[in-house]
Amino acid sequence: MKKVLIPVMVLLVLFVVTPVMAAPATKTTFTSEASFGFGNVSPGEDWTTEDGIYHLKGAVSEGTTDIHSAYGDMSGTLVIRHSLVIDTNTGLGACHGKFVITVDGLGTFEGSEHGAHTITDHHYITGNLVAKGTGMFEGLKMTASYEGEVIDGIVVMDMEGILLSP
């Protein structure tokens, strides 16, 4: 009797303590285009060190974005507060920032981004972002990669990613 009772009790304890497994998240792919004037709201604070390292801290930029997904096509605004560091000797650098994408009347995606800058014949940027939705997007998580370039102070980017819903 003990040989059967102990394994049954262990199974009962495991059943009570083990959380219910959640259903896998739904993944919806999306693409997006965005453009904004670099530092058009606030230029931030910048300086260059004696060894040629350029620093920009707290620039605020605003522009537009169009998102295309199974949820439909949505247009909105993009506001990003970003900082970057570029080695002027090599043209290589990195950036990071916080952003908000607002789709009027629907909600926002708020998150952070980090990327790389390469300045050769053009100023190229690549990176990744993660954001959480609010309003009608509550519960959605956005993850994406982006690439683009800066032309005459205007950043033009293409994004590709996934919207995860619980």
C-alpha positions in Angstrom: 0.0 0.0 0.0 2.8 2.4 0.9 4.5 1.7 -2.5 1.4 2.9 -4.3 0.4 5.7 -2.0 3.7 7.7 -2.1 3.9 8.0 -5.9 0.2 9.0 -6.0 0.8 11.7 -3.3 3.8 13.0 -5.3 1.7 13.2 -8.5 -1.1 15.0 -6.6 1.4 17.5 -5.2 3.0 18.1 -8.6 -0.5 18.6 -10.1 -1.4 21.2 -7.5 1.9 23.0 -7.6 2.5 23.0 -11.4 1.0 26.1 -13.1 -1.3 25.7 -16.0 0.7 26.0 -19.2 -0.3 29.1 -21.2 -1.3 28.8 -24.8 1.5 30.0 -27.1 1.4 33.6 -28.2 0.0 34.5 -31.6 2.7 36.0 -33.9 1.6 38.5 -36.5 4.3 39.8 -38.9 4.4 43.5 -39.9 6.4 45.9 -41.9 6.7 49.6 -41.4 8.3 52.7 -42.9 9.3 55.7 -40.7 10.9 59.0 -41.3 11.8 61.8 -39.0 14.0 64.9 -38.8 17.0 64.1 -36.7 16.8 66.3 -33.6 13.9 68.3 -35.0 12.2 68.7 -31.6 15.4 69.1 -29.5 18.9 68.8 -30.8 20.2 67.4 -27.5 23.7 68.0 -26.2 26.7 67.1 -28.3 30.5 67.2 -28.0 33.6 65.6 -29.5 36.5 64.3 -27.4 40.1 65.1 -28.3 40.5 61.5 -29.7 37.6 62.0 -32.2 34.7 60.4 -30.4 31.4 62.2 -31.1 28.7 62.1 -28.4 25.1 63.1 -28.7 22.9 62.9 -25.7 19.1 63.4 -25.5 18.2 64.4 -29.0 14.4 64.3 -29.5 13.1 63.6 -33.0 9.5 63.4 -34.3 8.2 62.0 -37.6 5.7 59.7 -39.1 5.3 55.9 -39.5 3.1 53.6 -41.5 2.6 50.0 -40.2 1.3 47.2 -42.4 0.0 44.0 -40.9 -2.9 41.6 -40.7 -4.4 44.1 -38.3 -4.6 46.5 -41.2 -2.6 49.5 -42.4 -2.1 52.1 -39.7 -0.5 55.5 -39.8 0.9 57.3 -36.8 3.6 59.5 -35.3 6.9 58.5 -33.9 8.7 60.4 -31.2 12.2 59.2 -30.2 14.6 60.4 -27.5 18.0 59.1 -28.6 21.7 59.2 -27.9 24.6 58.1 -29.9 28.4 57.8 -29.9 30.4 57.7 -33.2 34.1 57.3 -33.7 34.8 60.0 -36.3 38.1 58.2 -37.2 36.3 55.0 -38.3 32.8 56.2 -38.9 31.4 53.4 -36.7 29.1 54.0 -33.7 26.2 53.0 -31.7 22.9 54.5 -30.6 20.1 53.8 -28.1 16.9 55.4 -27.2 13.3 55.4 -26.0 10.4 55.8 -28.4 6.6 56.1 -28.7 4.6 55.3 -31.8 1.1 56.8 -31.5 -1.7 55.6 -33.8 -4.4 58.3 -33.3 -7.5 57.0 -31.6 -6.1 53.5 -31.2 -3.2 53.5 -28.8 0.6 53.5 -28.6 3.7 51.3 -28.7 6.2 52.4 -26.2 9.7 50.9 -26.0 13.4 51.1 -26.5 15.8 50.7 -29.4 19.5 50.1 -29.9 21.5 50.1 -33.1 24.7 50.7 -35.0 25.7 53.7 -37.1 28.1 53.4 -40.1 29.2 56.6 -41.8 30.9 56.0 -45.2 29.6 57.6 -48.3 26.2 57.7 -46.5 25.1 57.6 -42.9 23.6 54.1 -42.4 21.8 52.8 -39.3 20.7 49.3 -38.3 19.2 48.0 -35.1 16.5 46.3 -33.1 13.6 47.6 -31.0 11.1 46.2 -28.5 7.8 47.9 -27.4 4.6 47.2 -25.4 1.2 48.3 -26.6 -1.3 50.5 -24.8 -5.0 51.3 -25.6 -6.3 49.0 -28.2 -2.8 47.5 -28.5 -2.8 46.6 -24.8 -1.2 43.2 -24.3 0.7 43.3 -27.7 4.5 43.2 -27.8 6.3 44.6 -30.8 9.8 43.3 -31.7 11.5 44.4 -34.9 14.7 45.1 -36.7 15.3 48.3 -38.6 17.6 49.7 -41.2 17.8 53.0 -42.9 19.9 56.0 -43.6 20.2 59.7 -42.8 20.0 62.0 -45.8 20.3 65.8 -45.2 19.2 65.4 -41.5 16.2 63.2 -42.4 16.2 59.6 -41.1 14.4 57.2 -43.4 13.9 53.7 -42.0 12.3 50.4 -42.9 11.2 48.0 -40.1 10.3 44.4 -40.2 9.0 42.5 -37.1 6.5 40.6 -35.1 3.5 41.6 -33.0 3.0 39.1 -30.2 -0.3 38.7 -28.6 -0.9 36.6 -25.5 
